[in-house]
Structures are given as C-alpha cells and as structure tokens.
Amino acid sequence: MMGLFSRRRKQAVDTEGLGVTLIALRLDAGDVAPAHSTVVVFNAGGHARRMAAGKVSCEQGEAAFCFHPGPYSMDLTPFASAPEWGLRLHFVIDAANPRMSQQRFDLYLYSETAGRLTLADFASAAEMALQSELAQGLLALPPCTSVEEWHVFRAGLNQLMYTRYGVVLEDCLPVDLGEQVDYAAMLRARAAATHAASAIDATVAASASNAANAADARNTNAAGAPSGKPRLGPAEQDARGLRRLFLELPALGGELRLLALPEGLDIFQQHQSLLLRLGMAALNVNTMPSLAWAAPDRQLPAADQASRSAHTLVAQAALDEAWSLLARFQQAGTQQWPALLDEADRICANMETGLSLRRASYSPRTEPSL
C-alpha cells in the first residue's frame, strides 16, 4: 500500500554533450546543473541572474537554463557561393560583466533559443549573421587578403560576435573544407528546394513576400538546402518575433545610450532622436494588438494574419541589423559616425514600417491595373 502513495522520483535531465556539442539547455526546479556549468534564472520580465552549478532553485514563473562556457570550435562558410572555403572559429561564452545589468549571451539564450542550444544551431545562426555582413559590405574579406585587411576583418568579426551573441573569439583561422563539402550535392538540393517552393501556392501574404522570403532563408542553411526544421506557422512566427522585439529593444537602446559620442551638437541630436525612435518602437511592440483580430468582434482572415506575421519579420530583420550597427558604432571613429547615423535612420524606418503595418487592422491591397 505504501507504494501507492510514494512520490515518483523526477527523471534526471539529459546533459550529455554539454560543453562539446551542446551549449545550453533549459532546466526545471530541482534539476542538477553539472559541474563547470553556469545556471541562469530568468524572471517573468526576462531579467536574469547567474548562479553556480548545482541544484536549481527558482520561483514560480521563472525559467532556468544552464550553459557551459566552452571553449567551442565551429566552421563557418563566409560566402555561400564558395562552400569549400571557410573560417574555423574558437570561442568561449563571455564571463559576467559587473558593469552590465544583463549579459548579452543571457539575453540571446532567453530571447532566441527554444530551450536547447546546440553548437550546430549556434554555428548556423552565426554563419547567417556573417554572410549578411559580408553581403552588405559591412565586413570586408577580399581575395588574397593582406595582413592588415585580415586584422581589420577579424576585429570586426570579434565585435560582431560579442555584441550580437555575447561570445568572445579566441582564434579565427581560414580552413579548407573541400574534403567535407560536396558542392554538387548542395546545388542539386538547392535546385530541388527551389522547385518544391515554386509549386506552393503563393497567394498567402503576397503583399509581404520579401519578409516571408527572409524568414524562409533563416530556416535554410548556407548551402541552400533545407535545414530539416519544420516551417513555423504565421502565429508562431509572429509570437516569436514580437517576443524578441519586446525583450531586445530595451537592451539595445541601453547599449546605444552608453556609447561615447564625438563632439558636435548635430551628432548629439541625431543620437537622441535614435534613442527616442527605438523607445517608441518598444512602446509600439508592448501595445501590439492580437494577430488574429482586427477588432474585438471581427476576426482577421488567414491571409491577413499571414501578412501581419510577415510584417513582424520585417521589424525583426531590422532588429538584427540594429545589433550589427551597434557593433560598428562601438568601433567607429569620429569620421564614421555620420554615415552610421544615416544607416541607423534607415534601420529605424524599416522597423517602424514593419510595426505600423503589423498593427494595421487590414492589409493594404493594390488593385490590378486595367
């Protein structure tokens, strides 16, 4: 009879691979974080506190993660058109900075991961960020790179990885991936994926196709082959995008506020305007209406919901660009500030447009010309 009333023992969490192929995972209260790892507990507002490894203790409404600081190694492909050539990065997760109210890696862990961060998933995200920077000319890695050009590129990459993800590069080396990469198979997979995509009905969210394509690219690896992850529906994409904006915009504004400004009234005024626009964007996110409803008594059609979700992705893409811009601001000299502020104006405009169209109660449609 006593067995009927005995408390079932909680199954131990699987931490195999932590520090090797697994960077971080979510824990429940009572789980034990392995030695040499760090526990991060988030409250309902996303504010984090770090604790030493051991038995996890968190209050109701809090979420706990543990991560291993590394070191880790990953191979990235800077240029999708040349997958046989890559960069081998050795990195560690940054230690807690006492001058920061929230560590950047903690924010990334809570905002952008789904409870389990593998090294492969992180490498994919970092590769997308690197390729985007190179494609836009924000980082330069020319053929036959000189020593000076390499040092400039590596410094920019170091700052990008620290600002965007909160990790510190210990080493960055070019590597030949020719023996690991079958380029012909990649091209065949890319052609098959393109053919399959062309067969899908594209009437949904036609007014925001660019944003939808950007979202699909994030679910595709650098070679153009499908990543194997299920494609998210509009509601989940919208929820994840708004959650990121809600959590990250205040942190981004706080980091921009701490920049050391060059002398000059114009720079100061533009900087204050940038902070104000980001603050208003955060307010816009905090008061965003539900995806499924145009009014309390009127539900939106599925096509309009998909369009709204796609506009959220436009704002999310601008958020990613803003983190990259912050990394360049942190390294900029006085002469570079005017151009960076112009870039900030463009990014803010894209974010404001995406949020404005996400809030609209109906999707604007263009009538066909006669």
LUMVO-644400 format. One record per residue: y, z, x of N, C-alpha, C in turn. Coordinates in steps of 0.2 Angstrom, whole numbers, padded with zeros to 4 digits, always signed. Example, Ala and Ser with C-alpha at 12.3 -4.5 7.8 and 13.67 -1.06 7.14 Angstrom:
LUMVO-644400
-0028+0039+0066-0022+0039+0062-0016+0039+0066
-0011+0035+0064-0005+0036+0068+0000+0039+0064
//
This chain:
LUMVO-644400
-0006+0000+0004+0000+0000+0000+0006+0000+0004
+0006+0003+0010+0012+0004+0014+0014-0003+0017
+0009-0008+0017+0011-0015+0020+0015-0018+0015
+0015-0017+0008+0019-0020+0003+0026-0018+0004
+0027-0012+0007+0034-0010+0007+0037-0011+0014
+0033-0013+0019+0035-0014+0026+0041-0019+0026
+0045-0018+0031+0051-0023+0032+0048-0029+0036
+0049-0035+0034+0047-0041+0038+0051-0041+0044
+0048-0042+0050+0052-0042+0056+0055-0049+0057
+0061-0049+0059+0065-0055+0059+0062-0060+0065
+0061-0066+0064+0059-0070+0069+0064-0071+0075
+0062-0071+0081+0067-0072+0087+0070-0079+0087
+0076-0079+0088+0079-0086+0089+0077-0089+0095
+0076-0096+0094+0074-0100+0100+0080-0102+0104
+0080-0099+0110+0085-0100+0115+0082-0105+0121
+0076-0108+0120+0073-0112+0125+0078-0117+0127
+0079-0118+0134+0083-0123+0136+0091-0121+0137
+0092-0115+0135+0099-0113+0136+0101-0113+0143
+0107-0116+0145+0109-0117+0152+0106-0123+0155
+0102-0127+0152+0099-0133+0155+0100-0139+0151
+0097-0139+0145+0098-0145+0140+0102-0142+0134
+0103-0136+0133+0106-0133+0128+0112-0129+0130
+0118-0130+0128+0124-0127+0130+0125-0121+0126
+0125-0121+0119+0127-0116+0115+0123-0117+0108
+0122-0111+0105+0119-0111+0098+0121-0105+0094
+0120-0106+0088+0123-0100+0083+0118-0095+0083
+0120-0089+0082+0116-0083+0081+0117-0079+0075
+0113-0075+0073+0114-0071+0067+0114-0064+0070
+0117-0059+0065+0117-0052+0067+0110-0050+0068
+0109-0046+0074+0103-0043+0076+0099-0048+0081
+0101-0054+0082+0098-0058+0087+0100-0056+0094
+0096-0057+0099+0097-0055+0105+0099-0061+0110
+0105-0061+0112+0108-0067+0117+0104-0066+0124
+0102-0071+0127+0098-0070+0133+0103-0068+0139
+0100-0065+0144+0105-0063+0150+0108-0069+0153
+0114-0068+0156+0118-0073+0159+0122-0078+0154
+0121-0076+0147+0125-0080+0142+0131-0076+0140
+0135-0079+0136+0141-0075+0133+0141-0076+0126
+0142-0071+0122+0142-0071+0115+0150-0072+0112
+0151-0076+0108+0157-0077+0105+0157-0076+0097
+0161-0071+0095+0161-0070+0087+0167-0072+0084
+0167-0076+0079+0172-0079+0075+0173-0075+0069
+0179-0073+0067+0181-0071+0060+0182-0076+0056
+0184-0074+0049+0184-0080+0044+0190-0084+0046
+0195-0082+0050+0201-0086+0051+0200-0090+0057
+0194-0090+0061+0192-0094+0067+0194-0091+0073
+0197-0085+0073+0199-0081+0079+0193-0078+0082
+0193-0079+0089+0186-0077+0092+0187-0071+0097
+0182-0068+0098+0181-0063+0103+0175-0064+0107
+0175-0063+0114+0169-0064+0118+0166-0057+0120
+0160-0057+0120+0156-0051+0122+0150-0053+0127
+0148-0048+0130+0142-0049+0135+0136-0050+0131
+0131-0053+0134+0125-0054+0131+0121-0048+0129
+0117-0049+0124+0113-0043+0121+0112-0044+0114
+0111-0038+0110+0110-0039+0103+0117-0040+0100
+0117-0045+0095+0123-0047+0092+0124-0043+0086
+0131-0041+0086+0133-0037+0081+0140-0040+0078
+0139-0042+0071+0145-0045+0068+0146-0043+0061
+0152-0042+0059+0153-0040+0052+0152-0046+0047
+0152-0044+0040+0151-0049+0035+0157-0054+0035
+0155-0061+0035+0160-0066+0035+0161-0068+0042
+0158-0065+0047+0159-0068+0054+0153-0072+0056
+0155-0076+0061+0150-0081+0064+0149-0079+0071
+0143-0080+0074+0142-0078+0081+0138-0084+0084
+0141-0086+0090+0137-0091+0095+0136-0087+0101
+0131-0090+0105+0131-0089+0112+0131-0095+0116
+0133-0095+0122+0133-0101+0126+0132-0098+0134
+0129-0103+0137+0128-0102+0144+0133-0106+0148
+0136-0103+0153+0142-0106+0157+0140-0112+0161
+0134-0112+0163+0132-0118+0167+0130-0116+0174
+0130-0120+0179+0133-0127+0179+0128-0132+0175
+0131-0137+0173+0128-0143+0170+0129-0149+0174
+0125-0154+0172+0126-0161+0175+0125-0166+0170
+0130-0171+0169+0129-0177+0164+0131-0183+0167
+0128-0189+0165+0130-0195+0167+0134-0199+0161
+0140-0201+0163+0144-0205+0158+0145-0212+0160
+0146-0216+0155+0147-0223+0156+0154-0224+0155
+0159-0225+0160+0166-0226+0158+0167-0233+0154
+0164-0238+0155+0165-0244+0152+0159-0247+0148
+0159-0247+0142+0153-0249+0138+0151-0256+0140
+0155-0260+0143+0153-0267+0145+0149-0267+0151
+0149-0261+0155+0146-0261+0161+0141-0254+0161
+0136-0254+0157+0132-0248+0157+0128-0246+0163
+0128-0251+0167+0124-0249+0173+0127-0245+0179
+0134-0244+0177+0138-0241+0182+0141-0235+0178
+0140-0229+0182+0143-0223+0178+0146-0218+0183
+0147-0212+0180+0150-0206+0183+0145-0200+0182
+0144-0197+0187+0140-0191+0187+0145-0185+0187
+0145-0181+0182+0150-0175+0182+0146-0169+0182
+0148-0164+0186+0145-0157+0186+0151-0153+0184
+0149-0149+0179+0154-0145+0176+0152-0138+0174
+0156-0133+0173+0155-0127+0170+0160-0125+0164
+0158-0121+0160+0162-0118+0155+0167-0113+0158
+0173-0114+0156+0179-0110+0159+0178-0103+0157
+0179-0099+0162+0179-0091+0160+0185-0090+0156
+0185-0084+0153+0190-0082+0148+0197-0081+0152
+0202-0084+0149+0209-0084+0152+0213-0078+0149
+0214-0073+0152+0218-0067+0148+0225-0069+0145
+0228-0075+0148+0234-0077+0145+0234-0081+0139
+0227-0083+0137+0227-0087+0131+0224-0082+0125
+0226-0083+0119+0224-0079+0113+0217-0082+0111
+0216-0088+0112+0209-0091+0111+0207-0096+0116
+0201-0096+0118+0199-0100+0124+0198-0107+0121
+0199-0112+0124+0198-0119+0122+0191-0121+0120
+0186-0119+0124+0179-0120+0123+0177-0116+0116
+0180-0110+0115+0178-0107+0109+0180-0111+0103
+0186-0113+0103+0189-0117+0098+0185-0123+0097
+0183-0127+0102+0179-0133+0101+0172-0131+0098
+0169-0126+0101+0162-0123+0098+0163-0122+0091
+0168-0119+0088+0168-0117+0081+0171-0123+0077
+0175-0127+0080+0178-0132+0076+0174-0139+0075
+0170-0140+0081+0167-0147+0081+0160-0147+0082
+0156-0141+0082+0149-0141+0083+0146-0139+0076
+0140-0140+0075+0137-0138+0069+0132-0133+0070
+0133-0128+0075+0129-0123+0076+0124-0123+0082
+0123-0129+0085+0119-0130+0091+0122-0136+0095
+0124-0135+0101+0127-0139+0105+0123-0141+0111
+0120-0147+0111+0115-0149+0116+0120-0152+0122
+0117-0153+0128+0120-0156+0133+0121-0164+0132
+0116-0167+0128+0116-0174+0126+0122-0175+0122
+0123-0171+0117+0128-0171+0112+0135-0171+0115
+0135-0166+0119+0142-0165+0123+0143-0171+0127
+0138-0173+0131+0139-0179+0135+0142-0185+0131
+0139-0186+0125+0141-0192+0121+0148-0191+0119
+0150-0185+0117+0157-0184+0115+0162-0185+0121
+0160-0182+0126+0164-0183+0132+0165-0190+0134
+0159-0194+0134+0159-0201+0135+0164-0205+0131
+0164-0204+0124+0168-0207+0119+0176-0205+0121
+0177-0199+0123+0184-0197+0125+0186-0201+0131
+0182-0202+0136+0183-0205+0142+0184-0213+0141
+0180-0216+0137+0181-0223+0136+0187-0224+0132
+0189-0220+0128+0195-0221+0124+0201-0221+0128
+0201-0216+0133+0207-0215+0138+0207-0221+0142
+0202-0224+0145+0202-0230+0149+0204-0236+0145
+0201-0237+0139+0203-0242+0135+0210-0243+0133
+0214-0237+0132+0221-0237+0130+0225-0237+0137
+0222-0237+0143+0226-0237+0149+0229-0230+0150
+0227-0225+0147+0229-0218+0149+0226-0215+0155
+0220-0218+0157+0217-0216+0163+0216-0223+0167
+0216-0223+0173+0215-0230+0177+0210-0229+0182
+0205-0233+0181+0199-0233+0186+0198-0241+0188
+0202-0244+0192+0201-0251+0193+0195-0252+0198
+0193-0259+0198+0188-0260+0203+0190-0259+0210
+0186-0258+0215+0187-0256+0222+0193-0251+0222
+0191-0246+0219+0196-0240+0218+0198-0237+0225
+0204-0237+0227+0206-0234+0233+0205-0226+0233
+0206-0223+0238+0205-0215+0239+0211-0212+0234
+0217-0215+0235+0222-0212+0231+0221-0213+0224
+0219-0219+0222+0218-0220+0215+0212-0216+0212
+0207-0215+0216+0202-0210+0214+0204-0203+0213
+0208-0201+0217+0211-0194+0216+0215-0193+0210
+0219-0198+0209+0223-0198+0203+0219-0198+0196
+0214-0203+0197+0209-0203+0191+0206-0197+0190
+0203-0194+0195+0199-0188+0195+0204-0182+0192
+0210-0182+0194+0214-0176+0192+0215-0177+0185
+0216-0183+0182+0217-0184+0175+0211-0183+0171
+0205-0184+0174+0199-0183+0170+0198-0175+0170
+0199-0172+0176+0199-0165+0176+0203-0161+0170
+0209-0164+0170+0214-0161+0165+0212-0162+0158
+0209-0169+0157+0207-0171+0150+0201-0166+0148
+0196-0165+0152+0190-0161+0151+0192-0154+0149
+0197-0151+0153+0199-0144+0152+0203-0144+0146
+0208-0148+0144+0212-0147+0138+0208-0149+0132
+0204-0154+0132+0200-0156+0126+0194-0152+0125
+0190-0149+0130+0184-0146+0129+0184-0139+0132
+0188-0137+0136+0188-0131+0139+0183-0130+0145
+0181-0136+0148+0176-0135+0153+0180-0138+0160
+0177-0135+0165+0180-0137+0172+0175-0141+0176
+0178-0147+0179+0174-0151+0183+0173-0148+0190
+0167-0147+0192+0166-0145+0199+0165-0151+0204
+0163-0157+0201+0162-0163+0205+0161-0169+0200
+0164-0175+0203+0163-0181+0199+0162-0186+0204
+0156-0190+0203+0154-0195+0208+0152-0201+0205
+0154-0207+0208+0151-0213+0205+0143-0213+0206
+0140-0216+0201+0132-0217+0202+0130-0223+0199
+0125-0226+0202+0121-0232+0200+0116-0230+0194
+0117-0233+0188+0112-0231+0183+0108-0237+0181
+0108-0242+0186+0104-0248+0185+0097-0247+0183
+0093-0242+0186+0086-0241+0185+0085-0237+0179
+0090-0234+0176+0089-0231+0170+0091-0234+0163
+0095-0240+0164+0098-0244+0159+0095-0250+0158
+0093-0252+0152+0090-0259+0150+0096-0262+0146
+0100-0266+0149+0106-0269+0146+0104-0274+0141
+0099-0278+0142+0097-0282+0137+0094-0279+0131
+0091-0273+0132+0088-0270+0126+0094-0267+0122
+0100-0265+0125+0106-0262+0122+0109-0268+0118
+0109-0274+0121+0113-0279+0117+0109-0281+0111
+0102-0281+0112+0098-0283+0106+0099-0277+0100
+0099-0271+0102+0100-0266+0097+0107-0266+0094
+0112-0268+0098+0119-0269+0096+0119-0274+0091
+0116-0280+0092+0116-0286+0088+0112-0284+0081
+0107-0280+0082+0103-0278+0076+0107-0273+0071
+0111-0269+0075+0115-0264+0071+0121-0268+0068
+0124-0273+0071+0129-0277+0068+0127-0281+0062
+0121-0283+0063+0118-0287+0057+0117-0283+0051
+0114-0277+0052+0112-0272+0047+0119-0270+0043
+0124-0269+0047+0130-0267+0045+0134-0272+0040
+0133-0278+0042+0136-0284+0039+0133-0285+0032
+0126-0282+0031+0123-0283+0025+0125-0277+0020
+0128-0272+0022+0130-0267+0017+0136-0269+0013
+0136-0267+0007+0142-0268+0003+0148-0265+0005
+0154-0268+0007+0160-0265+0010+0165-0264+0005
+0164-0264-0002+0169-0263-0006+0172-0256-0007
+0168-0251-0005+0170-0244-0005+0175-0243+0001
+0180-0240+0000+0185-0238+0005+0188-0245+0008
+0189-0250+0005+0191-0256+0008+0198-0255+0011
+0202-0251+0007+0209-0250+0009+0210-0246+0016
+0204-0243+0018+0205-0239+0024+0199-0241+0029
+0198-0247+0029+0192-0249+0033+0193-0248+0041
+0199-0248+0044+0200-0246+0051+0197-0239+0052
+0199-0234+0048+0197-0227+0049+0190-0227+0048
+0187-0230+0043+0180-0230+0042+0176-0232+0048
+0178-0238+0051+0175-0240+0057+0176-0236+0063
+0182-0232+0064+0182-0227+0069+0177-0221+0068
+0176-0220+0062+0171-0214+0060+0164-0217+0062
+0162-0223+0061+0156-0226+0062+0155-0226+0070
+0160-0227+0074+0160-0228+0081+0158-0221+0084
+0160-0216+0081+0159-0209+0083+0151-0207+0082
+0148-0211+0077+0141-0210+0076+0137-0215+0080
+0140-0219+0084+0136-0224+0088+0137-0222+0096
+0132-0223+0100+0133-0222+0107+0137-0227+0110
+0138-0226+0117+0142-0230+0121+0139-0237+0121
+0133-0238+0121+0130-0245+0121+0130-0249+0115
+0132-0245+0109+0132-0249+0103+0126-0248+0099
+0121-0244+0101+0115-0243+0097+0116-0237+0093
+0113-0237+0087+0114-0231+0083+0111-0225+0086
+0115-0219+0085+0114-0213+0088+0108-0209+0085
+0105-0211+0079+0099-0208+0076+0101-0203+0072
+0108-0201+0071+0110-0196+0067+0112-0199+0060
+0110-0195+0054+0112-0198+0048+0119-0199+0047
+0121-0204+0043+0128-0205+0042+0131-0200+0037
+0136-0197+0038+0139-0192+0034+0142-0196+0028
+0141-0192+0022+0145-0195+0016+0152-0193+0016
+0156-0196+0011+0163-0195+0011+0165-0188+0011
+0162-0184+0006+0164-0177+0005+0163-0173+0012
+0157-0174+0015+0156-0170+0021+0161-0173+0027
+0162-0179+0027+0167-0181+0032+0174-0178+0031
+0176-0178+0025+0182-0176+0023+0183-0168+0024
+0177-0165+0023+0177-0157+0024+0178-0156+0031
+0174-0159+0035+0174-0158+0042+0181-0160+0046
+0183-0165+0043+0190-0167+0046+0195-0163+0045
+0196-0160+0038+0201-0156+0036+0200-0149+0040
+0194-0147+0041+0192-0141+0044+0195-0141+0051
+0193-0147+0055+0196-0147+0061+0203-0147+0062
+0207-0150+0057+0214-0150+0057+0217-0143+0056
+0213-0140+0051+0216-0133+0049+0215-0128+0055
+0209-0129+0059+0208-0124+0065+0212-0126+0071
+0213-0133+0072+0215-0135+0079+0223-0136+0079
+0226-0138+0073+0233-0139+0074+0237-0133+0076
+0236-0127+0073+0240-0121+0076+0239-0120+0084
+0233-0121+0086+0231-0120+0093+0235-0126+0097
+0235-0132+0095+0238-0137+0098+0245-0136+0099
+0248-0134+0093+0256-0133+0093+0257-0127+0098
+0253-0122+0098+0254-0116+0103+0254-0119+0110
+0249-0123+0112+0249-0126+0119+0255-0130+0120
+0257-0134+0115+0263-0138+0117+0270-0134+0117
+0270-0128+0114+0275-0124+0114+0276-0120+0121
+0271-0120+0125+0271-0117+0131+0272-0121+0137
+0273-0128+0136+0275-0132+0141+0282-0131+0144
+0282-0132+0151+0288-0131+0154+0292-0137+0153
+0298-0137+0150+0302-0143+0149+0306-0145+0154
+0307-0151+0156+0313-0154+0160+0319-0152+0157
+0324-0152+0161+0331-0151+0159+0334-0156+0155
+0338-0155+0150+0341-0160+0146+0340-0158+0139
+0346-0159+0135+0346-0157+0128+0342-0162+0124
+0341-0169+0126+0338-0173+0122+0330-0171+0122
+0328-0170+0128+0321-0168+0129+0319-0162+0124
+0324-0157+0125+0323-0151+0121+0322-0152+0113
+0327-0156+0111+0327-0158+0104+0321-0162+0101
+0319-0166+0106+0313-0170+0104+0307-0166+0104
+0306-0161+0108+0301-0156+0109+0301-0152+0103
+0306-0149+0101+0307-0145+0095+0305-0149+0088
+0307-0155+0088+0305-0160+0082+0298-0161+0082
+0295-0162+0088+0287-0162+0088+0284-0156+0086
+0286-0150+0088+0283-0144+0085+0284-0143+0078
+0290-0145+0075+0291-0145+0068+0286-0149+0064
+0285-0155+0067+0281-0160+0063+0274-0158+0063
+0272-0155+0069+0265-0153+0069+0264-0147+0064
+0269-0142+0064+0269-0137+0059+0269-0139+0052
+0272-0144+0050+0272-0147+0044+0266-0150+0042
+0263-0153+0047+0256-0156+0046+0251-0151+0045
+0251-0145+0048+0247-0140+0047+0248-0137+0040
+0254-0136+0038+0255-0134+0031+0252-0139+0026
+0253-0145+0027+0250-0151+0023+0243-0150+0022
+0239-0149+0028+0232-0148+0028+0230-0141+0024
+0234-0136+0025+0232-0130+0021+0233-0130+0014
+0237-0135+0011+0238-0136+0004+0235-0142+0001
+0230-0145+0005+0227-0151+0003+0223-0151-0003
+0224-0155-0008+0220-0155-0014+0213-0157-0013
+0209-0155-0018+0202-0156-0018+0200-0164-0017
+0195-0166-0014+0194-0173-0013+0192-0176-0020
+0188-0173-0024+0185-0176-0030+0190-0176-0036
+0196-0173-0036+0200-0173-0042+0207-0175-0040
+0209-0180-0045+0216-0182-0045+0221-0177-0049
+0218-0174-0053+0222-0169-0057+0216-0164-0060
+0218-0158-0062+0213-0153-0065+0209-0156-0070
+0211-0161-0074+0206-0164-0079+0204-0171-0078
+0205-0173-0072+0204-0180-0070+0200-0181-0064
+0194-0183-0064+0190-0184-0058+0191-0191-0055
+0192-0191-0048+0193-0197-0045+0186-0202-0045
+0187-0208-0045+0181-0212-0044+0178-0212-0037
+0172-0214-0036+0169-0213-0030+0173-0217-0024
+0175-0223-0026+0179-0227-0021+0185-0224-0019
+0189-0221-0023+0195-0217-0021+0193-0211-0017
+0188-0208-0019+0186-0202-0014+0184-0204-0007
+0181-0210-0007+0179-0213+0000+0185-0215+0004
+0190-0218+0000+0196-0219+0003+0200-0213+0005
+0200-0208+0001+0204-0202+0003+0200-0199+0010
+0194-0199+0010+0190-0197+0016+0192-0201+0022
+0192-0207+0021+0194-0212+0027+0201-0210+0030
+0206-0208+0025+0212-0206+0027+0212-0200+0031
+0208-0195+0029+0207-0189+0033+0205-0191+0040
+0200-0196+0041+0198-0198+0048+0204-0201+0052
+0209-0204+0048+0215-0207+0052+0218-0201+0055
+0219-0195+0051+0223-0189+0054+0219-0186+0059
+0212-0186+0058+0208-0183+0064+0208-0187+0070
+0208-0193+0070+0209-0198+0076+0215-0196+0079
+0221-0195+0075+0227-0193+0078+0227-0187+0082
+0223-0182+0079+0222-0175+0082+0219-0176+0089
+0214-0180+0089+0210-0181+0096+0215-0184+0101
+0219-0189+0098+0224-0192+0103+0230-0187+0105
+0231-0182+0101+0236-0177+0102+0233-0172+0108
+0227-0171+0108+0224-0166+0113+0224-0170+0120
+0223-0177+0120+0223-0181+0126+0231-0181+0128
+0235-0182+0124+0243-0182+0125+0245-0175+0129
+0242-0169+0126+0244-0163+0129+0241-0163+0136
+0235-0165+0138+0233-0165+0145+0238-0169+0149
+0241-0175+0147+0246-0179+0151+0252-0175+0151
+0254-0172+0146+0260-0168+0146+0260-0162+0152
+0254-0159+0152+0253-0154+0157+0254-0156+0164
+0253-0163+0165+0253-0165+0172+0259-0170+0173
+0263-0170+0168+0269-0175+0169+0275-0173+0173
+0278-0177+0176+0284-0176+0180+0290-0178+0175
+0296-0176+0177+0302-0177+0173+0302-0184+0171
+0301-0189+0175+0302-0196+0173+0297-0198+0168
+0292-0195+0167+0286-0197+0162+0288-0194+0155
+0292-0189+0154+0292-0186+0148+0295-0190+0142
+0300-0194+0143+0302-0199+0138+0297-0203+0135
+0293-0206+0139+0288-0211+0137+0282-0206+0133
+0281-0200+0136+0276-0196+0132+0278-0194+0125
+0285-0193+0125+0288-0190+0118+0288-0196+0113
+0289-0202+0116+0288-0208+0112+0281-0209+0109
+0276-0208+0113+0269-0208+0111+0267-0202+0106
+0270-0196+0107+0270-0191+0103+0272-0193+0096
+0278-0196+0096+0281-0199+0089+0276-0203+0086
+0273-0208+0089+0268-0212+0086+0262-0208+0083
+0259-0204+0087+0253-0200+0085+0255-0196+0079
+0261-0192+0079+0263-0189+0073+0264-0193+0067
+0266-0199+0068+0267-0204+0062+0260-0206+0059
+0256-0207+0064+0249-0208+0061+0246-0203+0057
+0247-0197+0060+0244-0191+0057+0247-0190+0050
+0254-0190+0050+0257-0189+0044+0255-0194+0038
+0255-0201+0041+0252-0206+0036+0246-0204+0033
+0241-0203+0038+0234-0201+0035+0234-0195+0030
+0238-0190+0032+0238-0184+0027+0241-0186+0021
+0247-0190+0021+0250-0192+0015+0246-0196+0010
+0242-0201+0013+0238-0205+0009+0231-0201+0007
+0229-0196+0011+0224-0191+0008+0226-0187+0002
+0232-0185+0002+0235-0181-0003+0236-0185-0010
+0237-0192-0009+0239-0196-0015+0234-0196-0020
+0236-0196-0027+0231-0195-0032+0228-0201-0034
+0230-0207-0031+0226-0213-0032+0227-0217-0026
+0223-0222-0025+0223-0226-0019+0227-0233-0020
+0232-0234-0016+0236-0240-0017+0232-0246-0016
+0232-0251-0021+0228-0257-0020+0233-0263-0020
+0231-0268-0016+0235-0274-0016+0232-0279-0020
+0237-0282-0025+0234-0287-0030+0233-0293-0026
+0228-0297-0028+0227-0303-0025+0232-0308-0026
+0234-0312-0021+0239-0317-0022+0236-0323-0026
+0241-0326-0030+0239-0332-0034+0239-0339-0030
//
